[in-house]
């Protein structure tokens, strides 16, 4: 039989779970700063194998990959003060720690709210979590392979046109890329937010279709704010997919809401 807990018990559980999450992120961060991953040939198969090598750790490998894939050929990545490259490694390692520890973070969150949910609600939370992680990954990958290279090429094309050398400081390059990846990943959560607010009865199902024209303006403003250039072109790399996701969210809600919660129809 379920035993009702006091407010102090809830606070104690939150504290314990936060400590677990922090320890998990710190552990993965340390591993990213101390381990390297190389591909070994095993009977013709390439197998990734991690082993200790702080001088060529996972964070450094990620930075090198980003530098090779994202920077235009005429742009040089530099550090202008001692320690900038090291702090960039720490920044990347922390972000990787959060990302790689996300399954554990989600598990702790679901375990905390689980006692207050029915069985079908627990299944719904797990399903929504999988969708949310998938949409975040899609948004981040789209940003990495399409948006960031285009923005960097656009911003530095003027330097090439007048024949000057172009440099990008590493402590600006890494946050610039990471912020765009995170912004795209979060913006792709729009259908999940729409569905959750509708199912929780915060808004009616027809709210999204009736206010489409207002959300077009909101999405355009949001896209203009988080893009670094004023060309009016790169913002549509964010606004376009978000508008598509908004329409897909409307279709999802209108198709599924009657089955999930008939009284909302």
N, C-alpha and C positions, 0 to 999 in steps of 0.2 A: 504493500500500500504506500502511495506517495506521501511523504512527510513534508509539510510546509516548512520552509526555511525562513529565517529572519533576515532582515536587511543586512546585518553584519555578516551573516553567512555568505550572502551574495557578494559583498565587497571582498571577503576573504577569497572566494573562488575566483573573482575577477583578477585579484592581485596575483594569485598563483598562476593563472593562465597567461597573464601578461608577462610574468617572469619566464615562463616556459617559452613563449614566443620570442622574447628578447634573447634568451640563451640560444635558441635555434638559429636566429638571424646572425648572432655573433659567431657561432660555430661555423656556419657556412661562409661568413665573411673571412674568417681566419683561414679556412681551407682554400678560398679563392686567392688569398695572399701568399700561400705557402706551397700549393700544389701546381703542377703544370700538367697538361694533357698532350700526349704525343700519340700518333697513330703507328701501331706496330703491325707488321705483316705476319699473319698466322695462317699458314697453308693457303696463301693467296687472298685471304680476307683481311681487310684493314680494321683493326680493333683499337678503339681509344683506350689508353691506359694512363691513369694518373699516378704521378710520383712526386716526391718533394723536390722543388726547385724554386725558391723564392725569387731568384734573379730573372726567371722567365715564367712567372706565375700565371694563373688563369686570367686575372685582371689585366695583366700586360698583354696577353694574347688577344683579349677582347679589344683592347685599345688599338693594337696593331691592325686587327681585322677591320675595325671601324675606320681607321686612317686609310687603309688601302682601298676600301670599298666606297667610302663616302666623299673623301676630299678630291676636288678637281686636281688634275695633273700639275697645274701651275701654282698650287697652294702648298706651303710648307708648314708643318706643325712644329711649334717651337715652345720652349719655356724661357721666360725672361727673368726668373728669380730662382735661386736654389730651392729645391723641394717641391716645385710645382708638379713635376711628373709623378713624384711619390704620392702627393695628396690626390692627384687624379686617379692613381691606382686604388687608393683607399675609397674614393667616391664610387668608382665602378664596382669594387668588391662589395660595398654595402648595398648598392642597388641589386647586384646579383644575389646577395644574401637574402634580401627581401623577396625577390622573385622566386628563387629556388626553395625558400622556406614557405612559400605560399600554400602548398597543400597542407602543411602542418598548421599554418595559421587558420586556414579554413576549417580544418578538423577541430581545432580548439574552439572556434566560434560556434560551430554546429553542436559540439558537445555541451557548450554552455547554455544554448537556447533549447537544446533537445528536450529536457524534462518538461518544458512548458508547451510542447507541440504534440499533436496527434500523429499517428503513424503516417497517414497520407501527407500531412504537412511536412514531416521530416523528409519524405521522398521528394516532395516538391522543392524543398530547400536545396537538397543535393543536386537535383536536376538543374535548377536555376544556376547554382554555383558552377556547374560544368559549362553551361552556356556562357556565363559571364567570363570565365577564364578563356574560353575559346574565342569570344568576341574581342577580348583584350589582346590576345595573341595575334589575331587577324589585323587589328588596327595598328599594332606595333610593327608588324612585318610590312604592312603597306607603307607605313611611314619610313621605315628603314630602307626599303628597296626602291621606293618611288619618290616620296616627298622630299626627304632630307637631301639626297643627291641633287635633285632639281633646284632646291632652294639655295644650296651652297654654290652650285654652278651659276645661278642667276645673280647672286649677291657679289660674286667675284669676277664676273665677266667684264665689268667695267675696268678693273685693274689691268686685265689682259689687253684690253683695247687700247690703252695708252702706254703699254709696255713697262709697267712697274712690277716689282716683285711683291707677291702677296703672302702674308704670314697669318697663321691662326694660332693664338695662344692656347695651350693644351687645357688650361683651367677654364677657358671659355668654350672650347670645342666640345669637351665631354658633357658639361651640363646642358649645352645647347642641344646636342643630339638626344640625351636622355630625357630632357623635358618634352621634346617633340614626341618621342616614343610613348611616354606616359600619357601625354595629352591626347594622342590618337587612340591609345588603348582605352582611356576613360570615356572618350567621346563615343566609342562604339558600344558603350553600355546603354545607350539610349533606349533600344527596344525593351531591355530588362526593366529599366526605370518606368517606362510607360506601362508595362504589364503589371508590375508590382503595385504602382499607385492606383491602377484601375481595380485590381483584385481586392486591395485593401479598402476599396470604396472611398478613397480620397477624392476621386473624380469619377464621372460617369463615362461609360465606353465611348459615347459620341463626342466627348470633350475634345479628343485629339483631332478628329476629322473637322469639327466645327471651328477649331482654332488653327487650322493648318497655315493660313496666311500670316498669322502672328508668329508662329514658330519658324517660318521661313526667314523672317526678319531677325529673330533671336539667334538662329543658327548662323546667319550671315555675320552678325555682329560678333558673336563668339569666335567664329573662324578668323575674322579680321584681327581680333585682339591677340590671339595666340600665335599668329604667324608673324615672323620677324621683319618681313619686307612690306613695302607699301605698294606693290605692283598691282594688287587686286586680282592676281592670277593664282598665286599659291594658296590663297584662302579657300579657293574652290576645291582644292585637294582634300580639304576637311569638310567644307559645306556640302559638296556633292554627295559623298558617301553618307553623311549624317542625314541629309534629306531622304536618301534612298532607304536608310534604316528607319527613319521616321514613318515613311509610307509602309514599309514592311511591318513595323510595329502596329500600325493601324489595322492592317489586314490580319495580323496575328490575333489582336484583341477581338476584332469583330467575328473572327472564325471560332475562337476558342472560348470566349468569355461565357457564352451560353451553356457550354458543357461544364465549365468549371464552376460558375456561379450563375445559375439561371435567373436569379432575382435581379441581377445587374443589367440584364438585357432590356 
